[in-house]
Amino acid sequence: MKIIVNGQSLEVTATLLDAALGELGYGEARVATALNGEFVPGSARASTNLGDGDRLEILAPMQGG
């Protein structure tokens, strides 16, 4: 299915958010996620379904000052 990840159109086979993160190379990374503009906590990713055309934002914490 085609989803938009951080503004880029990508193909994924995963239908759940946590599996899509693994597929996209974020596996165990500490990131914040938003699906279609709504924050998704880490505890909810395994039960959050993805659909064709969904917009996923993945944000990694920045270090430094």
All heavy atoms as TSV, in Angstrom:
chain	resi	resn	atom	element	x	y	z
A	1	MET	N	N	0.848	-1.172	0.000
A	1	MET	CA	C	0.000	0.000	0.000
A	1	MET	C	C	0.888	1.228	0.000
A	1	MET	O	O	2.015	1.195	0.461
A	1	MET	CB	C	-0.945	-0.067	1.191
A	1	MET	CG	C	-0.675	0.849	2.339
A	1	MET	SD	S	-1.804	0.701	3.708
A	1	MET	CE	C	-1.294	-0.834	4.415
A	2	LYS	N	N	0.369	2.307	-0.523
A	2	LYS	CA	C	1.120	3.552	-0.613
A	2	LYS	C	C	0.698	4.468	0.532
A	2	LYS	O	O	-0.489	4.708	0.741
A	2	LYS	CB	C	0.840	4.220	-1.951
A	2	LYS	CG	C	1.862	5.272	-2.323
A	2	LYS	CD	C	1.648	5.753	-3.730
A	2	LYS	CE	C	2.390	4.806	-4.661
A	2	LYS	NZ	N	2.519	5.335	-6.013
A	3	ILE	N	N	1.688	4.941	1.301
A	3	ILE	CA	C	1.446	5.915	2.363
A	3	ILE	C	C	2.430	7.074	2.188
A	3	ILE	O	O	3.430	6.944	1.468
A	3	ILE	CB	C	1.565	5.301	3.777
A	3	ILE	CG1	C	2.980	4.784	4.045
A	3	ILE	CG2	C	0.529	4.205	3.990
A	3	ILE	CD1	C	3.221	4.328	5.475
A	4	ILE	N	N	2.142	8.163	2.834
A	4	ILE	CA	C	3.017	9.337	2.797
A	4	ILE	C	C	3.790	9.374	4.118
A	4	ILE	O	O	3.193	9.474	5.190
A	4	ILE	CB	C	2.215	10.647	2.643
A	4	ILE	CG1	C	1.239	10.565	1.474
A	4	ILE	CG2	C	3.151	11.839	2.521
A	4	ILE	CD1	C	1.855	10.342	0.129
A	5	VAL	N	N	5.110	9.259	4.042
A	5	VAL	CA	C	5.962	9.263	5.234
A	5	VAL	C	C	6.830	10.512	5.201
A	5	VAL	O	O	7.656	10.674	4.298
A	5	VAL	CB	C	6.846	7.995	5.297
A	5	VAL	CG1	C	7.728	8.025	6.543
A	5	VAL	CG2	C	5.993	6.739	5.264
A	6	ASN	N	N	6.611	11.387	6.169
A	6	ASN	CA	C	7.354	12.645	6.250
A	6	ASN	C	C	7.352	13.369	4.899
A	6	ASN	O	O	8.369	13.875	4.448
A	6	ASN	CB	C	8.779	12.409	6.744
A	6	ASN	CG	C	8.827	11.925	8.171
A	6	ASN	OD1	O	7.865	12.037	8.916
A	6	ASN	ND2	N	9.952	11.367	8.575
A	7	GLY	N	N	6.192	13.367	4.241
A	7	GLY	CA	C	6.032	14.087	2.987
A	7	GLY	C	C	6.437	13.331	1.738
A	7	GLY	O	O	6.289	13.838	0.635
A	8	GLN	N	N	6.934	12.106	1.905
A	8	GLN	CA	C	7.394	11.317	0.765
A	8	GLN	C	C	6.488	10.108	0.563
A	8	GLN	O	O	6.203	9.371	1.504
A	8	GLN	CB	C	8.835	10.856	1.008
A	8	GLN	CG	C	9.420	10.058	-0.114
A	8	GLN	CD	C	10.854	9.635	0.178
A	8	GLN	OE1	O	11.367	9.841	1.276
A	8	GLN	NE2	N	11.492	9.035	-0.784
A	9	SER	N	N	6.054	9.876	-0.658
A	9	SER	CA	C	5.194	8.741	-0.970
A	9	SER	C	C	6.026	7.460	-0.997
A	9	SER	O	O	7.016	7.370	-1.729
A	9	SER	CB	C	4.529	8.963	-2.333
A	9	SER	OG	O	3.690	7.880	-2.643
A	10	LEU	N	N	5.642	6.475	-0.166
A	10	LEU	CA	C	6.378	5.213	-0.079
A	10	LEU	C	C	5.419	4.036	-0.118
A	10	LEU	O	O	4.265	4.150	0.293
A	10	LEU	CB	C	7.176	5.142	1.228
A	10	LEU	CG	C	8.272	6.181	1.437
A	10	LEU	CD1	C	8.870	6.044	2.831
A	10	LEU	CD2	C	9.365	6.014	0.394
A	11	GLU	N	N	5.904	2.894	-0.583
A	11	GLU	CA	C	5.147	1.643	-0.575
A	11	GLU	C	C	5.547	0.841	0.657
A	11	GLU	O	O	6.736	0.684	0.937
A	11	GLU	CB	C	5.475	0.800	-1.807
A	11	GLU	CG	C	4.769	1.199	-3.065
A	11	GLU	CD	C	3.297	0.830	-3.100
A	11	GLU	OE1	O	2.897	-0.176	-2.477
A	11	GLU	OE2	O	2.543	1.562	-3.752
A	12	VAL	N	N	4.575	0.333	1.385
A	12	VAL	CA	C	4.822	-0.567	2.508
A	12	VAL	C	C	3.871	-1.752	2.394
A	12	VAL	O	O	2.790	-1.638	1.828
A	12	VAL	CB	C	4.645	0.122	3.888
A	12	VAL	CG1	C	5.673	1.216	4.099
A	12	VAL	CG2	C	3.247	0.665	4.059
A	13	THR	N	N	4.294	-2.881	2.941
A	13	THR	CA	C	3.422	-4.055	2.964
A	13	THR	C	C	2.717	-4.191	4.304
A	13	THR	O	O	1.707	-4.861	4.402
A	13	THR	CB	C	4.218	-5.348	2.670
A	13	THR	OG1	O	5.246	-5.484	3.647
A	13	THR	CG2	C	4.823	-5.303	1.279
A	14	ALA	N	N	3.268	-3.540	5.337
A	14	ALA	CA	C	2.712	-3.635	6.690
A	14	ALA	C	C	1.346	-2.957	6.759
A	14	ALA	O	O	1.107	-1.949	6.095
A	14	ALA	CB	C	3.659	-2.980	7.689
A	15	THR	N	N	0.476	-3.510	7.584
A	15	THR	CA	C	-0.842	-2.911	7.792
A	15	THR	C	C	-0.994	-2.332	9.194
A	15	THR	O	O	-2.002	-1.703	9.487
A	15	THR	CB	C	-1.958	-3.942	7.542
A	15	THR	OG1	O	-1.775	-5.045	8.429
A	15	THR	CG2	C	-1.946	-4.421	6.101
A	16	LEU	N	N	-0.003	-2.560	10.058
A	16	LEU	CA	C	-0.001	-1.992	11.413
A	16	LEU	C	C	1.176	-1.037	11.549
A	16	LEU	O	O	2.250	-1.250	10.967
A	16	LEU	CB	C	0.096	-3.084	12.471
A	16	LEU	CG	C	-1.112	-4.010	12.585
A	16	LEU	CD1	C	-0.814	-5.145	13.552
A	16	LEU	CD2	C	-2.340	-3.238	13.042
A	17	LEU	N	N	0.997	0.017	12.318
A	17	LEU	CA	C	2.010	1.052	12.450
A	17	LEU	C	C	3.343	0.514	12.946
A	17	LEU	O	O	4.388	0.854	12.393
A	17	LEU	CB	C	1.501	2.170	13.362
A	17	LEU	CG	C	2.447	3.335	13.610
A	17	LEU	CD1	C	2.973	3.928	12.316
A	17	LEU	CD2	C	1.766	4.384	14.458
A	18	ASP	N	N	3.346	-0.337	13.981
A	18	ASP	CA	C	4.634	-0.824	14.493
A	18	ASP	C	C	5.394	-1.636	13.444
A	18	ASP	O	O	6.606	-1.520	13.311
A	18	ASP	CB	C	4.473	-1.588	15.801
A	18	ASP	CG	C	3.706	-2.882	15.658
A	18	ASP	OD1	O	2.964	-3.063	14.663
A	18	ASP	OD2	O	3.828	-3.735	16.566
A	19	ALA	N	N	4.691	-2.439	12.658
A	19	ALA	CA	C	5.326	-3.228	11.609
A	19	ALA	C	C	5.855	-2.318	10.498
A	19	ALA	O	O	6.935	-2.558	9.943
A	19	ALA	CB	C	4.347	-4.245	11.045
A	20	ALA	N	N	5.128	-1.263	10.181
A	20	ALA	CA	C	5.582	-0.316	9.162
A	20	ALA	C	C	6.858	0.391	9.607
A	20	ALA	O	O	7.775	0.592	8.812
A	20	ALA	CB	C	4.490	0.697	8.857
A	21	LEU	N	N	6.925	0.748	10.886
A	21	LEU	CA	C	8.147	1.380	11.396
A	21	LEU	C	C	9.345	0.450	11.227
A	21	LEU	O	O	10.424	0.883	10.826
A	21	LEU	CB	C	7.975	1.780	12.859
A	21	LEU	CG	C	7.047	2.960	13.122
A	21	LEU	CD1	C	6.808	3.132	14.607
A	21	LEU	CD2	C	7.583	4.238	12.506
A	22	GLY	N	N	9.161	-0.829	11.524
A	22	GLY	CA	C	10.231	-1.803	11.318
A	22	GLY	C	C	10.613	-1.909	9.854
A	22	GLY	O	O	11.799	-1.934	9.504
A	23	GLU	N	N	9.614	-1.957	8.996
A	23	GLU	CA	C	9.848	-2.053	7.553
A	23	GLU	C	C	10.598	-0.835	7.025
A	23	GLU	O	O	11.410	-0.935	6.107
A	23	GLU	CB	C	8.498	-2.196	6.851
A	23	GLU	CG	C	8.572	-2.500	5.392
A	23	GLU	CD	C	7.207	-2.742	4.776
A	23	GLU	OE1	O	6.287	-3.252	5.460
A	23	GLU	OE2	O	7.054	-2.413	3.588
A	24	LEU	N	N	10.341	0.314	7.614
A	24	LEU	CA	C	10.977	1.554	7.178
A	24	LEU	C	C	12.343	1.786	7.834
A	24	LEU	O	O	12.977	2.805	7.590
A	24	LEU	CB	C	10.053	2.739	7.482
A	24	LEU	CG	C	8.745	2.753	6.681
A	24	LEU	CD1	C	7.785	3.781	7.261
A	24	LEU	CD2	C	9.019	3.034	5.213
A	25	GLY	N	N	12.780	0.844	8.675
A	25	GLY	CA	C	14.106	0.939	9.275
A	25	GLY	C	C	14.149	1.604	10.640
A	25	GLY	O	O	15.220	1.912	11.150
A	26	TYR	N	N	12.994	1.815	11.263
A	26	TYR	CA	C	12.948	2.464	12.567
A	26	TYR	C	C	12.856	1.468	13.715
A	26	TYR	O	O	12.874	1.883	14.865
A	26	TYR	CB	C	11.777	3.452	12.642
A	26	TYR	CG	C	11.989	4.665	11.784
A	26	TYR	CD1	C	11.494	4.711	10.484
A	26	TYR	CD2	C	12.702	5.760	12.246
A	26	TYR	CE1	C	11.692	5.820	9.677
A	26	TYR	CE2	C	12.906	6.875	11.452
A	26	TYR	CZ	C	12.398	6.890	10.162
A	26	TYR	OH	O	12.603	7.992	9.376
A	27	GLY	N	N	12.701	0.173	13.421
A	27	GLY	CA	C	12.630	-0.896	14.399
A	27	GLY	C	C	12.496	-0.499	15.846
A	27	GLY	O	O	11.416	-0.204	16.320
A	28	GLU	N	N	13.590	-0.471	16.560
A	28	GLU	CA	C	13.606	-0.172	17.993
A	28	GLU	C	C	13.964	1.277	18.294
A	28	GLU	O	O	14.180	1.643	19.444
A	28	GLU	CB	C	14.599	-1.098	18.710
A	28	GLU	CG	C	14.254	-2.579	18.620
A	28	GLU	CD	C	12.918	-2.896	19.275
A	28	GLU	OE1	O	12.648	-2.386	20.377
A	28	GLU	OE2	O	12.134	-3.636	18.665
A	29	ALA	N	N	14.027	2.108	17.269
A	29	ALA	CA	C	14.398	3.516	17.465
A	29	ALA	C	C	13.352	4.234	18.310
A	29	ALA	O	O	12.166	3.940	18.232
A	29	ALA	CB	C	14.542	4.205	16.119
A	30	ARG	N	N	13.804	5.170	19.112
A	30	ARG	CA	C	12.896	5.996	19.909
A	30	ARG	C	C	12.442	7.161	19.035
A	30	ARG	O	O	13.232	8.064	18.739
A	30	ARG	CB	C	13.596	6.510	21.159
A	30	ARG	CG	C	13.875	5.417	22.157
A	30	ARG	CD	C	14.390	6.038	23.453
A	30	ARG	NE	N	14.550	5.023	24.452
A	30	ARG	CZ	C	13.634	4.710	25.363
A	30	ARG	NH1	N	12.495	5.351	25.375
A	30	ARG	NH2	N	13.864	3.776	26.253
A	31	VAL	N	N	11.210	7.095	18.610
A	31	VAL	CA	C	10.659	8.133	17.745
A	31	VAL	C	C	9.256	8.496	18.214
A	31	VAL	O	O	8.610	7.737	18.930
A	31	VAL	CB	C	10.600	7.671	16.270
A	31	VAL	CG1	C	11.996	7.465	15.696
A	31	VAL	CG2	C	9.763	6.410	16.112
A	32	ALA	N	N	8.806	9.650	17.799
A	32	ALA	CA	C	7.419	10.056	18.000
A	32	ALA	C	C	6.707	9.865	16.667
A	32	ALA	O	O	7.298	10.068	15.608
A	32	ALA	CB	C	7.345	11.510	18.438
A	33	THR	N	N	5.446	9.451	16.728
A	33	THR	CA	C	4.707	9.213	15.495
A	33	THR	C	C	3.360	9.923	15.519
A	33	THR	O	O	2.726	10.054	16.571
A	33	THR	CB	C	4.455	7.708	15.279
A	33	THR	OG1	O	3.821	7.151	16.424
A	33	THR	CG2	C	5.758	6.963	15.016
A	34	ALA	N	N	2.953	10.370	14.343
A	34	ALA	CA	C	1.623	10.943	14.156
A	34	ALA	C	C	1.050	10.348	12.878
A	34	ALA	O	O	1.742	10.253	11.866
A	34	ALA	CB	C	1.687	12.457	14.048
A	35	LEU	N	N	-0.190	9.921	12.947
A	35	LEU	CA	C	-0.865	9.335	11.798
A	35	LEU	C	C	-2.042	10.232	11.437
A	35	LEU	O	O	-2.924	10.470	12.272
A	35	LEU	CB	C	-1.339	7.918	12.118
A	35	LEU	CG	C	-1.967	7.140	10.972
A	35	LEU	CD1	C	-0.957	6.946	9.833
A	35	LEU	CD2	C	-2.459	5.780	11.455
A	36	ASN	N	N	-2.008	10.757	10.225
A	36	ASN	CA	C	-3.048	11.672	9.757
A	36	ASN	C	C	-3.264	12.838	10.724
A	36	ASN	O	O	-4.388	13.242	11.009
A	36	ASN	CB	C	-4.352	10.915	9.497
A	36	ASN	CG	C	-4.179	9.862	8.427
A	36	ASN	OD1	O	-3.505	10.083	7.443
A	36	ASN	ND2	N	-4.772	8.710	8.648
A	37	GLY	N	N	-2.141	13.356	11.266
A	37	GLY	CA	C	-2.198	14.523	12.132
A	37	GLY	C	C	-2.479	14.255	13.594
A	37	GLY	O	O	-2.512	15.186	14.386
A	38	GLU	N	N	-2.672	12.988	13.966
A	38	GLU	CA	C	-2.965	12.637	15.363
A	38	GLU	C	C	-1.792	11.885	15.973
A	38	GLU	O	O	-1.338	10.873	15.411
A	38	GLU	CB	C	-4.215	11.758	15.440
A	38	GLU	CG	C	-5.481	12.434	14.966
A	38	GLU	CD	C	-5.929	13.560	15.887
A	38	GLU	OE1	O	-5.765	13.441	17.115
A	38	GLU	OE2	O	-6.441	14.563	15.359
A	39	PHE	N	N	-1.314	12.339	17.133
A	39	PHE	CA	C	-0.227	11.667	17.836
A	39	PHE	C	C	-0.611	10.229	18.152
A	39	PHE	O	O	-1.734	9.956	18.587
A	39	PHE	CB	C	0.093	12.419	19.138
A	39	PHE	CG	C	1.077	11.716	20.011
A	39	PHE	CD1	C	2.417	11.665	19.665
A	39	PHE	CD2	C	0.671	11.092	21.172
A	39	PHE	CE1	C	3.337	11.003	20.471
A	39	PHE	CE2	C	1.575	10.432	21.994
A	39	PHE	CZ	C	2.914	10.391	21.638
A	40	VAL	N	N	0.333	9.296	17.922
A	40	VAL	CA	C	0.117	7.888	18.268
A	40	VAL	C	C	1.206	7.485	19.266
A	40	VAL	O	O	2.384	7.427	18.906
A	40	VAL	CB	C	0.190	6.967	17.026
A	40	VAL	CG1	C	-0.030	5.518	17.426
A	40	VAL	CG2	C	-0.806	7.390	15.967
A	41	PRO	N	N	0.839	7.224	20.520
A	41	PRO	CA	C	1.855	6.817	21.507
A	41	PRO	C	C	2.431	5.447	21.168
A	41	PRO	O	O	1.781	4.630	20.492
A	41	PRO	CB	C	1.085	6.781	22.823
A	41	PRO	CG	C	-0.351	6.666	22.445
A	41	PRO	CD	C	-0.501	7.267	21.082
A	42	GLY	N	N	3.635	5.202	21.634
A	42	GLY	CA	C	4.300	3.922	21.373
A	42	GLY	C	C	3.470	2.726	21.775
A	42	GLY	O	O	3.466	1.700	21.086
A	43	SER	N	N	2.739	2.841	22.864
A	43	SER	CA	C	1.934	1.722	23.355
A	43	SER	C	C	0.764	1.382	22.441
A	43	SER	O	O	0.193	0.297	22.538
A	43	SER	CB	C	1.410	2.038	24.755
A	43	SER	OG	O	0.604	3.209	24.720
A	44	ALA	N	N	0.396	2.283	21.539
A	44	ALA	CA	C	-0.754	2.054	20.653
A	44	ALA	C	C	-0.349	1.649	19.242
A	44	ALA	O	O	-1.209	1.322	18.420
A	44	ALA	CB	C	-1.612	3.306	20.596
A	45	ARG	N	N	0.935	1.645	18.942
A	45	ARG	CA	C	1.370	1.378	17.566
A	45	ARG	C	C	1.035	-0.024	17.085
A	45	ARG	O	O	0.722	-0.225	15.912
A	45	ARG	CB	C	2.867	1.628	17.438
A	45	ARG	CG	C	3.212	3.090	17.608
A	45	ARG	CD	C	4.699	3.325	17.532
A	45	ARG	NE	N	4.984	4.705	17.901
A	45	ARG	CZ	C	6.148	5.113	18.363
A	45	ARG	NH1	N	7.152	4.265	18.505
A	45	ARG	NH2	N	6.317	6.379	18.679
A	46	ALA	N	N	1.099	-1.019	17.972
A	46	ALA	CA	C	0.833	-2.403	17.575
A	46	ALA	C	C	-0.630	-2.627	17.213
A	46	ALA	O	O	-0.956	-3.599	16.532
A	46	ALA	CB	C	1.253	-3.370	18.676
A	47	SER	N	N	-1.504	-1.731	17.622
A	47	SER	CA	C	-2.925	-1.890	17.326
A	47	SER	C	C	-3.459	-0.778	16.415
A	47	SER	O	O	-4.660	-0.654	16.229
A	47	SER	CB	C	-3.739	-1.922	18.622
A	47	SER	OG	O	-3.581	-0.713	19.342
A	48	THR	N	N	-2.555	0.010	15.839
A	48	THR	CA	C	-2.963	1.103	14.956
A	48	THR	C	C	-2.847	0.656	13.505
A	48	THR	O	O	-1.758	0.358	13.017
A	48	THR	CB	C	-2.094	2.354	15.197
A	48	THR	OG1	O	-2.248	2.762	16.563
A	48	THR	CG2	C	-2.495	3.492	14.282
A	49	ASN	N	N	-3.983	0.592	12.833
A	49	ASN	CA	C	-4.029	0.160	11.434
A	49	ASN	C	C	-3.613	1.283	10.496
A	49	ASN	O	O	-3.899	2.450	10.750
A	49	ASN	CB	C	-5.446	-0.283	11.057
A	49	ASN	CG	C	-5.845	-1.553	11.758
A	49	ASN	OD1	O	-5.130	-2.540	11.729
A	49	ASN	ND2	N	-6.994	-1.523	12.397
A	50	LEU	N	N	-2.965	0.888	9.407
A	50	LEU	CA	C	-2.625	1.819	8.339
A	50	LEU	C	C	-3.538	1.566	7.153
A	50	LEU	O	O	-3.935	0.422	6.905
A	50	LEU	CB	C	-1.176	1.614	7.883
A	50	LEU	CG	C	-0.081	1.959	8.870
A	50	LEU	CD1	C	1.275	1.585	8.291
A	50	LEU	CD2	C	-0.121	3.427	9.219
A	51	GLY	N	N	-3.835	2.611	6.423
A	51	GLY	CA	C	-4.643	2.495	5.219
A	51	GLY	C	C	-3.960	3.193	4.062
A	51	GLY	O	O	-3.111	4.065	4.250
A	52	ASP	N	N	-4.324	2.795	2.870
A	52	ASP	CA	C	-3.768	3.390	1.668
A	52	ASP	C	C	-3.971	4.906	1.698
A	52	ASP	O	O	-5.072	5.388	1.981
A	52	ASP	CB	C	-4.448	2.783	0.439
A	52	ASP	CG	C	-3.647	2.998	-0.815
A	52	ASP	OD1	O	-2.421	2.808	-0.783
A	52	ASP	OD2	O	-4.250	3.358	-1.841
A	53	GLY	N	N	-2.902	5.654	1.473
A	53	GLY	CA	C	-2.974	7.103	1.452
A	53	GLY	C	C	-2.795	7.780	2.797
A	53	GLY	O	O	-2.808	9.015	2.867
A	54	ASP	N	N	-2.623	7.002	3.875
A	54	ASP	CA	C	-2.413	7.604	5.202
A	54	ASP	C	C	-1.150	8.456	5.201
A	54	ASP	O	O	-0.199	8.190	4.467
A	54	ASP	CB	C	-2.292	6.531	6.279
A	54	ASP	CG	C	-3.642	6.040	6.781
A	54	ASP	OD1	O	-4.674	6.628	6.427
A	54	ASP	OD2	O	-3.647	5.051	7.533
A	55	ARG	N	N	-1.154	9.471	6.065
A	55	ARG	CA	C	-0.001	10.350	6.235
A	55	ARG	C	C	0.657	10.043	7.577
A	55	ARG	O	O	0.046	10.229	8.625
A	55	ARG	CB	C	-0.429	11.814	6.187
A	55	ARG	CG	C	-0.936	12.273	4.850
A	55	ARG	CD	C	-1.350	13.744	4.815
A	55	ARG	NE	N	-1.604	14.385	6.092
A	55	ARG	CZ	C	-2.787	14.392	6.726
A	55	ARG	NH1	N	-3.824	13.784	6.209
A	55	ARG	NH2	N	-2.909	15.015	7.868
A	56	LEU	N	N	1.906	9.582	7.530
A	56	LEU	CA	C	2.655	9.232	8.728
A	56	LEU	C	C	3.816	10.199	8.900
A	56	LEU	O	O	4.590	10.406	7.971
A	56	LEU	CB	C	3.174	7.795	8.600
A	56	LEU	CG	C	4.090	7.277	9.706
A	56	LEU	CD1	C	3.385	7.287	11.053
A	56	LEU	CD2	C	4.588	5.889	9.366
A	57	GLU	N	N	3.900	10.776	10.079
A	57	GLU	CA	C	5.043	11.631	10.429
A	57	GLU	C	C	5.856	10.896	11.486
A	57	GLU	O	O	5.295	10.399	12.476
A	57	GLU	CB	C	4.583	12.976	10.971
A	57	GLU	CG	C	3.833	13.830	9.975
A	57	GLU	CD	C	4.681	14.285	8.810
A	57	GLU	OE1	O	5.888	14.560	9.000
A	57	GLU	OE2	O	4.133	14.378	7.696
A	58	ILE	N	N	7.155	10.818	11.272
A	58	ILE	CA	C	8.068	10.153	12.208
A	58	ILE	C	C	9.103	11.184	12.616
A	58	ILE	O	O	9.814	11.742	11.769
A	58	ILE	CB	C	8.752	8.933	11.553
A	58	ILE	CG1	C	7.709	7.966	11.005
A	58	ILE	CG2	C	9.682	8.253	12.556
A	58	ILE	CD1	C	8.296	6.865	10.128
A	59	LEU	N	N	9.195	11.448	13.909
A	59	LEU	CA	C	10.129	12.445	14.421
A	59	LEU	C	C	11.076	11.806	15.417
A	59	LEU	O	O	10.635	11.156	16.357
A	59	LEU	CB	C	9.363	13.570	15.114
A	59	LEU	CG	C	8.331	14.294	14.250
A	59	LEU	CD1	C	7.472	15.189	15.101
A	59	LEU	CD2	C	9.034	15.087	13.178
A	60	ALA	N	N	12.369	12.015	15.201
A	60	ALA	CA	C	13.387	11.518	16.114
A	60	ALA	C	C	13.851	12.681	16.990
A	60	ALA	O	O	13.949	13.818	16.502
A	60	ALA	CB	C	14.561	10.944	15.347
A	61	PRO	N	N	14.143	12.417	18.271
A	61	PRO	CA	C	14.619	13.496	19.141
A	61	PRO	C	C	15.980	14.015	18.660
A	61	PRO	O	O	16.779	13.247	18.131
A	61	PRO	CB	C	14.735	12.853	20.520
A	61	PRO	CG	C	14.729	11.388	20.277
A	61	PRO	CD	C	14.073	11.145	18.958
A	62	MET	N	N	16.172	15.319	18.821
A	62	MET	CA	C	17.442	15.922	18.426
A	62	MET	C	C	18.310	16.100	19.669
A	62	MET	O	O	17.813	16.392	20.739
A	62	MET	CB	C	17.208	17.274	17.767
A	62	MET	CG	C	16.467	17.174	16.460
A	62	MET	SD	S	16.211	18.785	15.720
A	62	MET	CE	C	17.877	19.280	15.378
A	63	GLN	N	N	19.618	15.949	19.469
A	63	GLN	CA	C	20.558	16.163	20.566
A	63	GLN	C	C	21.313	17.464	20.312
A	63	GLN	O	O	21.418	17.924	19.191
A	63	GLN	CB	C	21.531	15.000	20.652
A	63	GLN	CG	C	20.863	13.701	21.029
A	63	GLN	CD	C	21.872	12.576	21.170
A	63	GLN	OE1	O	23.042	12.745	20.927
A	63	GLN	NE2	N	21.399	11.422	21.575
A	64	GLY	N	N	21.833	17.989	21.369
A	64	GLY	CA	C	22.614	19.206	21.218
A	64	GLY	C	C	21.893	20.408	21.780
A	64	GLY	O	O	20.831	20.310	22.358
A	65	GLY	N	N	22.449	21.568	21.549
A	65	GLY	CA	C	21.848	22.747	22.140
A	65	GLY	C	C	21.796	23.914	21.280
A	65	GLY	O	O	21.562	24.168	20.234
